[in-house]
Amino acid sequence: MLNPVNDDRDYAPFVQQFERQGFARVPLTDAMACKIERIYRLGEQFFVRSEAEKQSYSMQSHVEGYRELGPEYSQVPERPDLTESFSAWNRNRGRPEVEEAVGGLELHRALREISDEWSLIVRGIFRAMADAWAPGSPELRCYNGTYVQLNYYEPSQHSAELLQDSHEDAHLLTLVKANAPGLEIEVDGKYIPAGADSNEIVFMPGSLLSLMTGYKIKPGYHQVRNTRRRDPRSSLLLFVNPEIDQKLEPWIKNESNAGIDIIERANEGPKQFGMPTLVDGTAGEAFPELMEHKEAVLAEQSQPVRAKG
């Protein structure tokens, strides 16, 4: 979990942004912007490696490390998200099998560092939300349910208009900072540029936050448009889920969340995108087909190359 810190920043204005426009923008400090630029560079160096090299840093039984294009989708399996990715879950810190697979990679260490910094902001915003809507309520624990992910797109390699179809993430919050345009958010029934490539982090609410707020805050639908740019597009994201060993009571109770188990919704939510439940990922029982694929790729790489003729 996060170490206690003296964080006296006023997060109430960001809660007001959610109330007013349905999402929020948090300015980047210069130091954080430099760390994110470094992650982009490390990602660009990593994703051009061979398939075997990338697979050697995959531990998809725990949803950790490298994941190839294909398994994850926004609406239907026939239209996968057109991105490779690299993930680091807080729940996996210290697990020997995970550390052995990915712990030695500089990109992985950098992702964990930025995850902690962004998680402090999330904790502050949730505290401000609770103060505004349910004073005295218990802390919403989310650290071990949270993961950071770097998405790597090659827009010019695809003919599709969208690199990700319209969807909401079914989390509490999604934080995003990209190095190029493409992300669009739905505002008043129309999709507009999110501005995630500016000097701000965009905070998008998921349906779990809607349940926590009695739909005072609506789910933030978004998509990634194909700009056809020749250079890769990198997107840094923090996906915030509640820890699953707690009982969550909504901050605002009404008919929209009556009788709904928010933790169960959180656990099952990833399945609608081709991803494993939170329980399966925590148990190391996720993506057996991807683990088999990894072993096949590495086995093929280890075979001696026979001379032609």
C-alpha positions in Angstrom: 0.0 0.0 0.0 1.0 3.7 -0.3 3.1 5.0 2.5 1.4 7.8 4.6 2.2 11.2 3.2 1.3 14.8 4.3 -0.9 15.6 1.3 -2.7 18.9 2.1 -3.7 19.8 -1.5 -7.2 21.0 -2.1 -8.9 18.4 -4.3 -12.4 19.9 -4.1 -12.0 21.9 -7.4 -11.5 18.6 -9.3 -14.6 17.1 -7.8 -16.4 20.2 -9.0 -15.1 19.6 -12.5 -16.6 16.1 -12.4 -19.9 17.6 -11.3 -19.8 20.3 -14.0 -18.5 18.6 -17.1 -18.4 14.8 -16.3 -14.6 14.5 -16.2 -11.6 16.3 -14.8 -8.2 17.6 -15.8 -5.2 17.8 -13.4 -2.2 19.8 -14.5 1.2 18.1 -14.7 4.1 19.3 -12.7 7.4 19.7 -14.6 8.9 16.8 -12.7 6.0 14.4 -13.5 6.0 15.5 -17.2 9.7 14.5 -17.4 9.0 11.1 -15.8 6.2 10.5 -18.3 8.4 11.5 -21.3 10.9 9.0 -20.0 8.3 6.2 -19.9 7.4 7.0 -23.5 11.0 6.7 -24.6 11.4 3.4 -22.7 8.2 2.1 -24.2 9.3 3.0 -27.8 12.6 1.1 -27.2 10.7 -1.9 -25.8 7.9 -2.3 -28.3 10.3 -2.5 -31.3 12.0 -5.6 -29.8 11.4 -9.0 -31.3 8.2 -10.9 -30.4 10.3 -13.4 -28.4 12.0 -10.6 -26.4 8.7 -9.0 -25.6 7.1 -12.3 -24.6 9.9 -13.0 -22.2 8.6 -10.0 -20.2 5.0 -11.3 -20.1 3.3 -12.8 -17.1 -0.3 -12.8 -18.2 -1.4 -15.4 -15.7 -1.2 -12.3 -13.4 -2.1 -9.8 -16.2 1.4 -8.3 -15.8 3.9 -7.1 -18.3 3.7 -7.4 -22.1 0.4 -8.2 -23.9 0.2 -8.5 -27.7 -2.5 -6.9 -29.8 -5.6 -9.1 -29.9 -7.0 -10.3 -26.6 -8.5 -7.0 -25.4 -11.4 -5.3 -27.1 -13.8 -2.4 -26.4 -17.1 -3.8 -27.8 -16.7 -7.1 -29.6 -13.9 -9.7 -30.0 -14.0 -9.3 -33.8 -12.7 -5.6 -33.4 -9.8 -5.8 -31.0 -8.1 -2.8 -29.6 -5.3 -2.0 -32.1 -2.6 -1.6 -29.5 0.1 -3.6 -27.8 0.4 -2.9 -24.1 2.5 -3.3 -21.0 0.9 -3.4 -17.5 2.0 -3.3 -13.9 -0.5 -4.1 -11.1 0.0 -3.0 -7.5 -1.4 -6.3 -6.3 1.6 -8.1 -7.9 4.4 -6.3 -6.1 6.7 -8.7 -4.4 5.3 -11.8 -6.1 8.4 -13.9 -6.9 7.1 -15.2 -10.2 6.2 -11.8 -11.4 9.4 -10.2 -10.3 11.4 -12.9 -12.0 9.5 -12.3 -15.3 9.5 -8.5 -15.4 11.2 -7.0 -12.4 14.5 -6.4 -14.2 13.0 -4.2 -16.9 13.6 -0.5 -16.5 10.2 0.3 -18.1 8.4 -1.8 -15.5 10.2 0.1 -12.6 9.3 3.4 -14.2 5.7 2.4 -14.5 5.5 1.4 -10.9 6.9 4.8 -9.8 4.4 6.8 -11.8 1.6 4.6 -10.6 2.4 5.5 -7.0 2.5 9.3 -7.8 -0.8 9.1 -9.7 -2.4 7.0 -7.0 -1.8 9.7 -4.4 -3.8 12.1 -6.6 -6.6 9.5 -6.9 -6.7 9.0 -3.1 -7.0 12.8 -2.6 -9.8 13.1 -5.1 -11.7 10.2 -3.6 -11.3 11.7 -0.1 -12.7 15.0 -1.5 -15.6 13.1 -3.1 -16.4 11.4 0.2 -16.2 14.7 2.1 -18.6 16.3 -0.4 -21.2 13.5 -0.7 -20.8 11.2 2.4 -18.9 12.9 5.2 -17.5 10.4 7.7 -17.6 7.5 5.3 -14.8 4.9 5.3 -11.8 5.3 3.0 -12.4 3.8 -0.4 -9.5 1.4 -0.7 -8.2 1.0 -4.2 -4.4 0.6 -4.2 -4.2 -3.1 -4.8 -7.0 -3.0 -7.4 -5.2 -0.4 -9.5 -2.8 -0.9 -12.4 -0.8 1.2 -14.7 -0.6 0.5 -18.4 1.3 1.8 -21.4 -0.5 1.4 -24.7 1.6 1.5 -27.9 -0.2 2.3 -31.2 1.1 2.3 -34.8 -1.7 4.3 -36.4 -0.4 4.2 -40.0 -0.4 0.4 -39.9 -4.2 0.2 -39.6 -7.0 1.2 -42.0 -9.7 1.3 -39.3 -11.2 4.7 -38.4 -11.0 3.8 -34.7 -8.1 2.2 -32.9 -10.4 1.6 -30.0 -14.2 1.5 -30.3 -16.4 3.6 -28.1 -16.7 2.3 -24.5 -16.5 3.2 -20.8 -13.9 1.3 -18.8 -16.1 -0.2 -16.0 -13.6 1.0 -13.4 -13.8 3.7 -10.8 -11.5 6.1 -12.7 -9.2 6.0 -15.7 -6.3 8.5 -15.8 -4.7 9.1 -19.2 -1.8 11.1 -20.6 -0.9 10.6 -24.3 1.9 11.9 -26.5 -0.3 12.5 -29.5 -3.9 13.2 -30.4 -6.5 10.5 -30.9 -8.4 10.1 -27.7 -11.9 11.4 -27.9 -14.5 11.8 -25.1 -18.3 12.0 -25.4 -19.7 15.3 -24.3 -23.4 16.1 -24.9 -23.7 13.2 -27.3 -20.8 14.1 -29.5 -17.2 12.9 -29.4 -14.6 15.7 -29.1 -10.8 15.6 -28.6 -10.0 14.8 -25.0 -6.8 16.9 -24.9 -4.9 14.0 -23.3 -1.8 15.1 -25.3 -1.7 18.5 -23.5 0.1 19.2 -20.2 -2.7 17.7 -18.1 -3.9 14.3 -16.9 -7.4 13.5 -18.0 -9.6 11.8 -15.4 -12.5 9.8 -16.9 -15.1 8.2 -14.6 -16.2 4.6 -15.1 -19.5 2.9 -14.2 -18.2 1.9 -10.8 -17.9 5.6 -9.9 -21.4 6.1 -11.2 -22.7 3.5 -8.9 -20.8 5.1 -6.0 -22.4 8.4 -6.7 -25.9 7.3 -7.6 -25.2 8.3 -11.2 -24.5 11.9 -10.2 -21.3 11.2 -12.2 -22.1 9.4 -15.4 -19.7 6.9 -17.1 -17.2 8.6 -19.3 -17.5 7.1 -22.8 -14.4 7.5 -25.0 -12.7 6.1 -28.2 -9.4 6.4 -29.9 -9.5 7.8 -33.5 -6.9 6.8 -36.0 -5.0 9.9 -37.0 -2.9 7.9 -39.6 0.3 9.4 -38.1 3.5 7.6 -39.1 5.1 7.9 -35.7 3.9 5.6 -32.9 1.4 6.9 -30.4 1.9 6.2 -26.7 -0.8 6.4 -24.1 -0.1 6.1 -20.3 -3.1 5.0 -18.3 -4.0 4.3 -14.7 -7.0 2.1 -14.2 -8.5 2.4 -10.7 -10.6 -0.5 -9.2 -11.6 -1.0 -5.6 -9.8 -3.6 -3.6 -12.0 -6.7 -3.6 -11.7 -7.6 0.1 -14.0 -4.8 1.3 -17.8 -4.0 1.2 -18.5 -0.7 -0.5 -21.5 1.4 0.4 -22.3 4.1 -2.2 -21.6 7.7 -1.3 -25.0 8.7 -2.7 -27.8 6.1 -2.4 -30.8 6.0 -4.7 -32.7 3.6 -7.0 -29.8 3.4 -9.5 -27.6 1.5 -7.1 -30.1 -0.1 -4.7 -29.2 -3.8 -4.1 -26.1 -3.7 -6.3 -22.9 -5.3 -5.1 -20.3 -2.9 -6.4 -17.4 -5.2 -5.6 -19.0 -8.0 -7.7 -19.5 -5.5 -10.5 -15.8 -4.6 -10.2 -14.7 -8.3 -10.3 -16.8 -9.2 -13.4 -16.4 -5.9 -15.3 -13.2 -6.8 -17.2 -14.8 -9.8 -18.8 -16.8 -7.5 -21.1 -13.5 -6.5 -22.7 -12.0 -10.0 -23.0 -10.0 -9.6 -19.8 -10.0 -11.9 -16.7 -11.9 -11.2 -13.5 -10.1 -9.5 -10.7 -10.3 -12.7 -8.7 -8.6 -14.8 -11.4 -5.9 -12.2 -12.0 -5.2 -12.0 -8.3 -5.0 -15.8 -8.1 -2.6 -16.0 -11.1 -5.2 -18.0 -13.1 -5.7 -15.5 -15.9 -5.1 -15.9 -19.7 -4.0 -19.5 -19.9 -4.0 -19.2 -23.7 -1.6 -16.3 -23.6 0.7 -18.1 -21.3 0.7 -21.1 -23.8 1.4 -18.7 -26.6 4.3 -17.2 -24.7 5.8 -20.7 -24.1 5.4 -21.5 -27.8 7.1 -18.3 -29.0 10.0 -18.8 -26.6 10.3 -22.5 -27.5 10.4 -21.7 -31.2 13.1 -19.0 -30.5 15.2 -21.6 -28.7 15.2 -24.0 -31.6 18.5 -24.1 -33.6 18.2 -22.5 -37.1 19.0 -25.1 -39.8 21.0 -24.0 -42.8 19.1 -24.0 -46.2 20.0 -26.5 -48.9 
